Amino acid sequence: MTLLALAVGGRGLADPDEPILHVDDDAFLRSRAAFETTRVYGGHPFKLEEHLARLAASAARVEIGRIDTEELTRLAGLALVAASSPDAMLRLFVTPGRNGAESPTRVAMVSTLPE
């Protein structure tokens, strides 16, 4: 798989080769994060609302707190447009963020389909 596009909460589109997590993010320190992966057909994520609901439930279980599903939807849209690949994989991640951060880290990644 090849990473085609990356969008990060509070930043928008980011260079896929640019680091986005800090070493003091709880995802790195304590493996506390939540993610969902969905297939993209014709440029549209499959059952995105259901995946966002599951992501919100997972985030609550690992005590990340309430996630901003509207922001994640926006980030997914940015990454999908930038990837310009109608058939791909969309991954959504949330982490608690850096120690003392006001909001979680939110990431949308679009990659090629696995072989």
MODELLER restraints for C-alpha pairs under 7 A, 6 or more apart:
rsr = mdl.restraints
at = mdl.atoms
rsr.add(forms.Gaussian(group=physical.xy_distance, feature=features.Distance(at['CA:1:A'], at['CA:111:A']), mean=6.30, stdev=0.5))
rsr.add(forms.Gaussian(group=physical.xy_distance, feature=features.Distance(at['CA:1:A'], at['CA:112:A']), mean=5.22, stdev=0.5))
rsr.add(forms.Gaussian(group=physical.xy_distance, feature=features.Distance(at['CA:1:A'], at['CA:113:A']), mean=6.10, stdev=0.5))
rsr.add(forms.Gaussian(group=physical.xy_distance, feature=features.Distance(at['CA:1:A'], at['CA:114:A']), mean=5.26, stdev=0.5))
rsr.add(forms.Gaussian(group=physical.xy_distance, feature=features.Distance(at['CA:2:A'], at['CA:111:A']), mean=5.34, stdev=0.5))
rsr.add(forms.Gaussian(group=physical.xy_distance, feature=features.Distance(at['CA:2:A'], at['CA:112:A']), mean=5.33, stdev=0.5))
rsr.add(forms.Gaussian(group=physical.xy_distance, feature=features.Distance(at['CA:3:A'], at['CA:16:A']), mean=6.77, stdev=0.5))
rsr.add(forms.Gaussian(group=physical.xy_distance, feature=features.Distance(at['CA:3:A'], at['CA:110:A']), mean=6.11, stdev=0.5))
rsr.add(forms.Gaussian(group=physical.xy_distance, feature=features.Distance(at['CA:3:A'], at['CA:111:A']), mean=4.24, stdev=0.5))
rsr.add(forms.Gaussian(group=physical.xy_distance, feature=features.Distance(at['CA:3:A'], at['CA:112:A']), mean=6.62, stdev=0.5))
rsr.add(forms.Gaussian(group=physical.xy_distance, feature=features.Distance(at['CA:4:A'], at['CA:83:A']), mean=5.15, stdev=0.5))
rsr.add(forms.Gaussian(group=physical.xy_distance, feature=features.Distance(at['CA:4:A'], at['CA:110:A']), mean=5.55, stdev=0.5))
rsr.add(forms.Gaussian(group=physical.xy_distance, feature=features.Distance(at['CA:4:A'], at['CA:111:A']), mean=4.97, stdev=0.5))
rsr.add(forms.Gaussian(group=physical.xy_distance, feature=features.Distance(at['CA:4:A'], at['CA:112:A']), mean=6.87, stdev=0.5))
rsr.add(forms.Gaussian(group=physical.xy_distance, feature=features.Distance(at['CA:5:A'], at['CA:16:A']), mean=6.17, stdev=0.5))
rsr.add(forms.Gaussian(group=physical.xy_distance, feature=features.Distance(at['CA:5:A'], at['CA:79:A']), mean=5.20, stdev=0.5))
rsr.add(forms.Gaussian(group=physical.xy_distance, feature=features.Distance(at['CA:5:A'], at['CA:82:A']), mean=5.97, stdev=0.5))
rsr.add(forms.Gaussian(group=physical.xy_distance, feature=features.Distance(at['CA:5:A'], at['CA:83:A']), mean=5.09, stdev=0.5))
rsr.add(forms.Gaussian(group=physical.xy_distance, feature=features.Distance(at['CA:5:A'], at['CA:109:A']), mean=5.84, stdev=0.5))
rsr.add(forms.Gaussian(group=physical.xy_distance, feature=features.Distance(at['CA:5:A'], at['CA:110:A']), mean=5.23, stdev=0.5))
rsr.add(forms.Gaussian(group=physical.xy_distance, feature=features.Distance(at['CA:5:A'], at['CA:111:A']), mean=6.98, stdev=0.5))
rsr.add(forms.Gaussian(group=physical.xy_distance, feature=features.Distance(at['CA:6:A'], at['CA:13:A']), mean=5.81, stdev=0.5))
rsr.add(forms.Gaussian(group=physical.xy_distance, feature=features.Distance(at['CA:6:A'], at['CA:14:A']), mean=5.52, stdev=0.5))
rsr.add(forms.Gaussian(group=physical.xy_distance, feature=features.Distance(at['CA:6:A'], at['CA:15:A']), mean=6.75, stdev=0.5))
rsr.add(forms.Gaussian(group=physical.xy_distance, feature=features.Distance(at['CA:6:A'], at['CA:16:A']), mean=5.65, stdev=0.5))
rsr.add(forms.Gaussian(group=physical.xy_distance, feature=features.Distance(at['CA:6:A'], at['CA:79:A']), mean=5.51, stdev=0.5))
rsr.add(forms.Gaussian(group=physical.xy_distance, feature=features.Distance(at['CA:6:A'], at['CA:108:A']), mean=5.81, stdev=0.5))
rsr.add(forms.Gaussian(group=physical.xy_distance, feature=features.Distance(at['CA:6:A'], at['CA:109:A']), mean=4.62, stdev=0.5))
rsr.add(forms.Gaussian(group=physical.xy_distance, feature=features.Distance(at['CA:6:A'], at['CA:110:A']), mean=6.53, stdev=0.5))
rsr.add(forms.Gaussian(group=physical.xy_distance, feature=features.Distance(at['CA:7:A'], at['CA:13:A']), mean=4.19, stdev=0.5))
rsr.add(forms.Gaussian(group=physical.xy_distance, feature=features.Distance(at['CA:7:A'], at['CA:14:A']), mean=5.61, stdev=0.5))
rsr.add(forms.Gaussian(group=physical.xy_distance, feature=features.Distance(at['CA:7:A'], at['CA:75:A']), mean=5.44, stdev=0.5))
rsr.add(forms.Gaussian(group=physical.xy_distance, feature=features.Distance(at['CA:7:A'], at['CA:78:A']), mean=6.56, stdev=0.5))
rsr.add(forms.Gaussian(group=physical.xy_distance, feature=features.Distance(at['CA:7:A'], at['CA:79:A']), mean=5.51, stdev=0.5))
rsr.add(forms.Gaussian(group=physical.xy_distance, feature=features.Distance(at['CA:7:A'], at['CA:107:A']), mean=5.81, stdev=0.5))
rsr.add(forms.Gaussian(group=physical.xy_distance, feature=features.Distance(at['CA:7:A'], at['CA:108:A']), mean=5.20, stdev=0.5))
rsr.add(forms.Gaussian(group=physical.xy_distance, feature=features.Distance(at['CA:7:A'], at['CA:109:A']), mean=6.56, stdev=0.5))
rsr.add(forms.Gaussian(group=physical.xy_distance, feature=features.Distance(at['CA:8:A'], at['CA:14:A']), mean=6.71, stdev=0.5))
rsr.add(forms.Gaussian(group=physical.xy_distance, feature=features.Distance(at['CA:8:A'], at['CA:75:A']), mean=6.76, stdev=0.5))
rsr.add(forms.Gaussian(group=physical.xy_distance, feature=features.Distance(at['CA:8:A'], at['CA:106:A']), mean=5.77, stdev=0.5))
rsr.add(forms.Gaussian(group=physical.xy_distance, feature=features.Distance(at['CA:8:A'], at['CA:107:A']), mean=4.62, stdev=0.5))
rsr.add(forms.Gaussian(group=physical.xy_distance, feature=features.Distance(at['CA:8:A'], at['CA:108:A']), mean=6.54, stdev=0.5))
rsr.add(forms.Gaussian(group=physical.xy_distance, feature=features.Distance(at['CA:9:A'], at['CA:75:A']), mean=7.00, stdev=0.5))
rsr.add(forms.Gaussian(group=physical.xy_distance, feature=features.Distance(at['CA:9:A'], at['CA:105:A']), mean=6.50, stdev=0.5))
rsr.add(forms.Gaussian(group=physical.xy_distance, feature=features.Distance(at['CA:9:A'], at['CA:106:A']), mean=4.95, stdev=0.5))
rsr.add(forms.Gaussian(group=physical.xy_distance, feature=features.Distance(at['CA:9:A'], at['CA:107:A']), mean=6.29, stdev=0.5))
rsr.add(forms.Gaussian(group=physical.xy_distance, feature=features.Distance(at['CA:12:A'], at['CA:75:A']), mean=6.88, stdev=0.5))
rsr.add(forms.Gaussian(group=physical.xy_distance, feature=features.Distance(at['CA:13:A'], at['CA:78:A']), mean=6.84, stdev=0.5))
rsr.add(forms.Gaussian(group=physical.xy_distance, feature=features.Distance(at['CA:13:A'], at['CA:79:A']), mean=6.86, stdev=0.5))
rsr.add(forms.Gaussian(group=physical.xy_distance, feature=features.Distance(at['CA:22:A'], at['CA:98:A']), mean=6.92, stdev=0.5))
rsr.add(forms.Gaussian(group=physical.xy_distance, feature=features.Distance(at['CA:23:A'], at['CA:29:A']), mean=6.91, stdev=0.5))
rsr.add(forms.Gaussian(group=physical.xy_distance, feature=features.Distance(at['CA:24:A'], at['CA:98:A']), mean=5.36, stdev=0.5))
rsr.add(forms.Gaussian(group=physical.xy_distance, feature=features.Distance(at['CA:24:A'], at['CA:99:A']), mean=6.23, stdev=0.5))
rsr.add(forms.Gaussian(group=physical.xy_distance, feature=features.Distance(at['CA:25:A'], at['CA:96:A']), mean=6.89, stdev=0.5))
rsr.add(forms.Gaussian(group=physical.xy_distance, feature=features.Distance(at['CA:25:A'], at['CA:97:A']), mean=4.86, stdev=0.5))
rsr.add(forms.Gaussian(group=physical.xy_distance, feature=features.Distance(at['CA:25:A'], at['CA:98:A']), mean=4.08, stdev=0.5))
rsr.add(forms.Gaussian(group=physical.xy_distance, feature=features.Distance(at['CA:25:A'], at['CA:99:A']), mean=6.35, stdev=0.5))
rsr.add(forms.Gaussian(group=physical.xy_distance, feature=features.Distance(at['CA:26:A'], at['CA:32:A']), mean=5.64, stdev=0.5))
rsr.add(forms.Gaussian(group=physical.xy_distance, feature=features.Distance(at['CA:26:A'], at['CA:95:A']), mean=6.83, stdev=0.5))
rsr.add(forms.Gaussian(group=physical.xy_distance, feature=features.Distance(at['CA:26:A'], at['CA:96:A']), mean=5.92, stdev=0.5))
rsr.add(forms.Gaussian(group=physical.xy_distance, feature=features.Distance(at['CA:26:A'], at['CA:97:A']), mean=6.22, stdev=0.5))
rsr.add(forms.Gaussian(group=physical.xy_distance, feature=features.Distance(at['CA:26:A'], at['CA:98:A']), mean=6.53, stdev=0.5))
rsr.add(forms.Gaussian(group=physical.xy_distance, feature=features.Distance(at['CA:27:A'], at['CA:33:A']), mean=5.24, stdev=0.5))
rsr.add(forms.Gaussian(group=physical.xy_distance, feature=features.Distance(at['CA:27:A'], at['CA:95:A']), mean=5.62, stdev=0.5))
rsr.add(forms.Gaussian(group=physical.xy_distance, feature=features.Distance(at['CA:27:A'], at['CA:96:A']), mean=6.97, stdev=0.5))
rsr.add(forms.Gaussian(group=physical.xy_distance, feature=features.Distance(at['CA:32:A'], at['CA:62:A']), mean=6.36, stdev=0.5))
rsr.add(forms.Gaussian(group=physical.xy_distance, feature=features.Distance(at['CA:32:A'], at['CA:95:A']), mean=6.50, stdev=0.5))
rsr.add(forms.Gaussian(group=physical.xy_distance, feature=features.Distance(at['CA:33:A'], at['CA:59:A']), mean=6.95, stdev=0.5))
rsr.add(forms.Gaussian(group=physical.xy_distance, feature=features.Distance(at['CA:33:A'], at['CA:94:A']), mean=5.76, stdev=0.5))
rsr.add(forms.Gaussian(group=physical.xy_distance, feature=features.Distance(at['CA:33:A'], at['CA:95:A']), mean=4.44, stdev=0.5))
rsr.add(forms.Gaussian(group=physical.xy_distance, feature=features.Distance(at['CA:33:A'], at['CA:96:A']), mean=6.92, stdev=0.5))
rsr.add(forms.Gaussian(group=physical.xy_distance, feature=features.Distance(at['CA:34:A'], at['CA:55:A']), mean=6.38, stdev=0.5))
rsr.add(forms.Gaussian(group=physical.xy_distance, feature=features.Distance(at['CA:34:A'], at['CA:58:A']), mean=5.80, stdev=0.5))
rsr.add(forms.Gaussian(group=physical.xy_distance, feature=features.Distance(at['CA:34:A'], at['CA:59:A']), mean=5.46, stdev=0.5))
rsr.add(forms.Gaussian(group=physical.xy_distance, feature=features.Distance(at['CA:34:A'], at['CA:93:A']), mean=5.77, stdev=0.5))
rsr.add(forms.Gaussian(group=physical.xy_distance, feature=features.Distance(at['CA:34:A'], at['CA:94:A']), mean=5.42, stdev=0.5))
rsr.add(forms.Gaussian(group=physical.xy_distance, feature=features.Distance(at['CA:34:A'], at['CA:95:A']), mean=6.55, stdev=0.5))
rsr.add(forms.Gaussian(group=physical.xy_distance, feature=features.Distance(at['CA:35:A'], at['CA:55:A']), mean=6.10, stdev=0.5))
rsr.add(forms.Gaussian(group=physical.xy_distance, feature=features.Distance(at['CA:35:A'], at['CA:91:A']), mean=6.96, stdev=0.5))
rsr.add(forms.Gaussian(group=physical.xy_distance, feature=features.Distance(at['CA:35:A'], at['CA:92:A']), mean=5.40, stdev=0.5))
rsr.add(forms.Gaussian(group=physical.xy_distance, feature=features.Distance(at['CA:35:A'], at['CA:93:A']), mean=4.34, stdev=0.5))
rsr.add(forms.Gaussian(group=physical.xy_distance, feature=features.Distance(at['CA:35:A'], at['CA:94:A']), mean=6.42, stdev=0.5))
rsr.add(forms.Gaussian(group=physical.xy_distance, feature=features.Distance(at['CA:36:A'], at['CA:51:A']), mean=6.24, stdev=0.5))
rsr.add(forms.Gaussian(group=physical.xy_distance, feature=features.Distance(at['CA:36:A'], at['CA:55:A']), mean=6.04, stdev=0.5))
rsr.add(forms.Gaussian(group=physical.xy_distance, feature=features.Distance(at['CA:36:A'], at['CA:91:A']), mean=5.72, stdev=0.5))
rsr.add(forms.Gaussian(group=physical.xy_distance, feature=features.Distance(at['CA:36:A'], at['CA:92:A']), mean=5.30, stdev=0.5))
rsr.add(forms.Gaussian(group=physical.xy_distance, feature=features.Distance(at['CA:36:A'], at['CA:93:A']), mean=6.76, stdev=0.5))
rsr.add(forms.Gaussian(group=physical.xy_distance, feature=features.Distance(at['CA:37:A'], at['CA:89:A']), mean=6.94, stdev=0.5))
rsr.add(forms.Gaussian(group=physical.xy_distance, feature=features.Distance(at['CA:37:A'], at['CA:90:A']), mean=5.65, stdev=0.5))
rsr.add(forms.Gaussian(group=physical.xy_distance, feature=features.Distance(at['CA:37:A'], at['CA:91:A']), mean=4.38, stdev=0.5))
rsr.add(forms.Gaussian(group=physical.xy_distance, feature=features.Distance(at['CA:37:A'], at['CA:92:A']), mean=6.43, stdev=0.5))
rsr.add(forms.Gaussian(group=physical.xy_distance, feature=features.Distance(at['CA:38:A'], at['CA:45:A']), mean=6.34, stdev=0.5))
rsr.add(forms.Gaussian(group=physical.xy_distance, feature=features.Distance(at['CA:38:A'], at['CA:46:A']), mean=6.09, stdev=0.5))
rsr.add(forms.Gaussian(group=physical.xy_distance, feature=features.Distance(at['CA:38:A'], at['CA:89:A']), mean=5.88, stdev=0.5))
rsr.add(forms.Gaussian(group=physical.xy_distance, feature=features.Distance(at['CA:38:A'], at['CA:90:A']), mean=5.32, stdev=0.5))
rsr.add(forms.Gaussian(group=physical.xy_distance, feature=features.Distance(at['CA:38:A'], at['CA:91:A']), mean=6.53, stdev=0.5))
rsr.add(forms.Gaussian(group=physical.xy_distance, feature=features.Distance(at['CA:39:A'], at['CA:45:A']), mean=5.90, stdev=0.5))
rsr.add(forms.Gaussian(group=physical.xy_distance, feature=features.Distance(at['CA:39:A'], at['CA:46:A']), mean=5.72, stdev=0.5))
rsr.add(forms.Gaussian(group=physical.xy_distance, feature=features.Distance(at['CA:39:A'], at['CA:88:A']), mean=6.12, stdev=0.5))
rsr.add(forms.Gaussian(group=physical.xy_distance, feature=features.Distance(at['CA:39:A'], at['CA:89:A']), mean=4.71, stdev=0.5))
rsr.add(forms.Gaussian(group=physical.xy_distance, feature=features.Distance(at['CA:39:A'], at['CA:90:A']), mean=6.20, stdev=0.5))
rsr.add(forms.Gaussian(group=physical.xy_distance, feature=features.Distance(at['CA:40:A'], at['CA:46:A']), mean=5.87, stdev=0.5))
rsr.add(forms.Gaussian(group=physical.xy_distance, feature=features.Distance(at['CA:40:A'], at['CA:86:A']), mean=6.83, stdev=0.5))
rsr.add(forms.Gaussian(group=physical.xy_distance, feature=features.Distance(at['CA:40:A'], at['CA:87:A']), mean=5.21, stdev=0.5))
rsr.add(forms.Gaussian(group=physical.xy_distance, feature=features.Distance(at['CA:40:A'], at['CA:88:A']), mean=4.97, stdev=0.5))
rsr.add(forms.Gaussian(group=physical.xy_distance, feature=features.Distance(at['CA:40:A'], at['CA:89:A']), mean=5.57, stdev=0.5))
rsr.add(forms.Gaussian(group=physical.xy_distance, feature=features.Distance(at['CA:40:A'], at['CA:90:A']), mean=6.57, stdev=0.5))
rsr.add(forms.Gaussian(group=physical.xy_distance, feature=features.Distance(at['CA:41:A'], at['CA:86:A']), mean=6.10, stdev=0.5))
rsr.add(forms.Gaussian(group=physical.xy_distance, feature=features.Distance(at['CA:41:A'], at['CA:87:A']), mean=4.96, stdev=0.5))
rsr.add(forms.Gaussian(group=physical.xy_distance, feature=features.Distance(at['CA:42:A'], at['CA:86:A']), mean=4.38, stdev=0.5))
rsr.add(forms.Gaussian(group=physical.xy_distance, feature=features.Distance(at['CA:42:A'], at['CA:87:A']), mean=5.74, stdev=0.5))
rsr.add(forms.Gaussian(group=physical.xy_distance, feature=features.Distance(at['CA:43:A'], at['CA:80:A']), mean=6.89, stdev=0.5))
rsr.add(forms.Gaussian(group=physical.xy_distance, feature=features.Distance(at['CA:43:A'], at['CA:85:A']), mean=6.75, stdev=0.5))
rsr.add(forms.Gaussian(group=physical.xy_distance, feature=features.Distance(at['CA:43:A'], at['CA:86:A']), mean=4.03, stdev=0.5))
rsr.add(forms.Gaussian(group=physical.xy_distance, feature=features.Distance(at['CA:43:A'], at['CA:87:A']), mean=6.26, stdev=0.5))
rsr.add(forms.Gaussian(group=physical.xy_distance, feature=features.Distance(at['CA:52:A'], at['CA:69:A']), mean=6.41, stdev=0.5))
rsr.add(forms.Gaussian(group=physical.xy_distance, feature=features.Distance(at['CA:56:A'], at['CA:66:A']), mean=6.79, stdev=0.5))
rsr.add(forms.Gaussian(group=physical.xy_distance, feature=features.Distance(at['CA:56:A'], at['CA:67:A']), mean=6.03, stdev=0.5))
rsr.add(forms.Gaussian(group=physical.xy_distance, feature=features.Distance(at['CA:59:A'], at['CA:65:A']), mean=6.20, stdev=0.5))
rsr.add(forms.Gaussian(group=physical.xy_distance, feature=features.Distance(at['CA:60:A'], at['CA:66:A']), mean=6.66, stdev=0.5))
rsr.add(forms.Gaussian(group=physical.xy_distance, feature=features.Distance(at['CA:64:A'], at['CA:95:A']), mean=6.61, stdev=0.5))
rsr.add(forms.Gaussian(group=physical.xy_distance, feature=features.Distance(at['CA:64:A'], at['CA:96:A']), mean=5.05, stdev=0.5))
rsr.add(forms.Gaussian(group=physical.xy_distance, feature=features.Distance(at['CA:72:A'], at['CA:106:A']), mean=6.88, stdev=0.5))
rsr.add(forms.Gaussian(group=physical.xy_distance, feature=features.Distance(at['CA:75:A'], at['CA:108:A']), mean=5.79, stdev=0.5))
rsr.add(forms.Gaussian(group=physical.xy_distance, feature=features.Distance(at['CA:76:A'], at['CA:108:A']), mean=5.28, stdev=0.5))
rsr.add(forms.Gaussian(group=physical.xy_distance, feature=features.Distance(at['CA:79:A'], at['CA:108:A']), mean=6.55, stdev=0.5))
rsr.add(forms.Gaussian(group=physical.xy_distance, feature=features.Distance(at['CA:79:A'], at['CA:109:A']), mean=6.45, stdev=0.5))
rsr.add(forms.Gaussian(group=physical.xy_distance, feature=features.Distance(at['CA:79:A'], at['CA:110:A']), mean=6.20, stdev=0.5))
rsr.add(forms.Gaussian(group=physical.xy_distance, feature=features.Distance(at['CA:80:A'], at['CA:110:A']), mean=6.42, stdev=0.5))
rsr.add(forms.Gaussian(group=physical.xy_distance, feature=features.Distance(at['CA:83:A'], at['CA:110:A']), mean=6.59, stdev=0.5))
rsr.add(forms.Gaussian(group=physical.xy_distance, feature=features.Distance(at['CA:88:A'], at['CA:110:A']), mean=6.64, stdev=0.5))
rsr.add(forms.Gaussian(group=physical.xy_distance, feature=features.Distance(at['CA:88:A'], at['CA:111:A']), mean=5.83, stdev=0.5))
rsr.add(forms.Gaussian(group=physical.xy_distance, feature=features.Distance(at['CA:88:A'], at['CA:112:A']), mean=4.96, stdev=0.5))
rsr.add(forms.Gaussian(group=physical.xy_distance, feature=features.Distance(at['CA:88:A'], at['CA:113:A']), mean=5.17, stdev=0.5))
rsr.add(forms.Gaussian(group=physical.xy_distance, feature=features.Distance(at['CA:89:A'], at['CA:110:A']), mean=5.56, stdev=0.5))
rsr.add(forms.Gaussian(group=physical.xy_distance, feature=features.Distance(at['CA:89:A'], at['CA:111:A']), mean=5.28, stdev=0.5))
rsr.add(forms.Gaussian(group=physical.xy_distance, feature=features.Distance(at['CA:89:A'], at['CA:112:A']), mean=6.17, stdev=0.5))
rsr.add(forms.Gaussian(group=physical.xy_distance, feature=features.Distance(at['CA:89:A'], at['CA:113:A']), mean=5.87, stdev=0.5))
rsr.add(forms.Gaussian(group=physical.xy_distance, feature=features.Distance(at['CA:90:A'], at['CA:108:A']), mean=6.94, stdev=0.5))
rsr.add(forms.Gaussian(group=physical.xy_distance, feature=features.Distance(at['CA:90:A'], at['CA:109:A']), mean=5.69, stdev=0.5))
rsr.add(forms.Gaussian(group=physical.xy_distance, feature=features.Distance(at['CA:90:A'], at['CA:110:A']), mean=4.66, stdev=0.5))
rsr.add(forms.Gaussian(group=physical.xy_distance, feature=features.Distance(at['CA:90:A'], at['CA:111:A']), mean=6.70, stdev=0.5))
rsr.add(forms.Gaussian(group=physical.xy_distance, feature=features.Distance(at['CA:91:A'], at['CA:108:A']), mean=5.70, stdev=0.5))
rsr.add(forms.Gaussian(group=physical.xy_distance, feature=features.Distance(at['CA:91:A'], at['CA:109:A']), mean=5.10, stdev=0.5))
rsr.add(forms.Gaussian(group=physical.xy_distance, feature=features.Distance(at['CA:91:A'], at['CA:110:A']), mean=6.45, stdev=0.5))
rsr.add(forms.Gaussian(group=physical.xy_distance, feature=features.Distance(at['CA:92:A'], at['CA:107:A']), mean=5.72, stdev=0.5))
rsr.add(forms.Gaussian(group=physical.xy_distance, feature=features.Distance(at['CA:92:A'], at['CA:108:A']), mean=4.65, stdev=0.5))
rsr.add(forms.Gaussian(group=physical.xy_distance, feature=features.Distance(at['CA:92:A'], at['CA:109:A']), mean=6.53, stdev=0.5))
rsr.add(forms.Gaussian(group=physical.xy_distance, feature=features.Distance(at['CA:93:A'], at['CA:106:A']), mean=5.82, stdev=0.5))
rsr.add(forms.Gaussian(group=physical.xy_distance, feature=features.Distance(at['CA:93:A'], at['CA:107:A']), mean=5.10, stdev=0.5))
rsr.add(forms.Gaussian(group=physical.xy_distance, feature=features.Distance(at['CA:93:A'], at['CA:108:A']), mean=6.55, stdev=0.5))
rsr.add(forms.Gaussian(group=physical.xy_distance, feature=features.Distance(at['CA:94:A'], at['CA:104:A']), mean=6.36, stdev=0.5))
rsr.add(forms.Gaussian(group=physical.xy_distance, feature=features.Distance(at['CA:94:A'], at['CA:105:A']), mean=5.46, stdev=0.5))
rsr.add(forms.Gaussian(group=physical.xy_distance, feature=features.Distance(at['CA:94:A'], at['CA:106:A']), mean=4.68, stdev=0.5))
rsr.add(forms.Gaussian(group=physical.xy_distance, feature=features.Distance(at['CA:94:A'], at['CA:107:A']), mean=6.48, stdev=0.5))
rsr.add(forms.Gaussian(group=physical.xy_distance, feature=features.Distance(at['CA:95:A'], at['CA:104:A']), mean=5.42, stdev=0.5))
rsr.add(forms.Gaussian(group=physical.xy_distance, feature=features.Distance(at['CA:95:A'], at['CA:105:A']), mean=5.09, stdev=0.5))
rsr.add(forms.Gaussian(group=physical.xy_distance, feature=features.Distance(at['CA:95:A'], at['CA:106:A']), mean=6.82, stdev=0.5))
rsr.add(forms.Gaussian(group=physical.xy_distance, feature=features.Distance(at['CA:96:A'], at['CA:104:A']), mean=4.44, stdev=0.5))
rsr.add(forms.Gaussian(group=physical.xy_distance, feature=features.Distance(at['CA:96:A'], at['CA:105:A']), mean=6.26, stdev=0.5))
rsr.add(forms.Gaussian(group=physical.xy_distance, feature=features.Distance(at['CA:97:A'], at['CA:103:A']), mean=6.66, stdev=0.5))
rsr.add(forms.Gaussian(group=physical.xy_distance, feature=features.Distance(at['CA:97:A'], at['CA:104:A']), mean=4.60, stdev=0.5))
rsr.add(forms.Gaussian(group=physical.xy_distance, feature=features.Distance(at['CA:97:A'], at['CA:105:A']), mean=4.86, stdev=0.5))
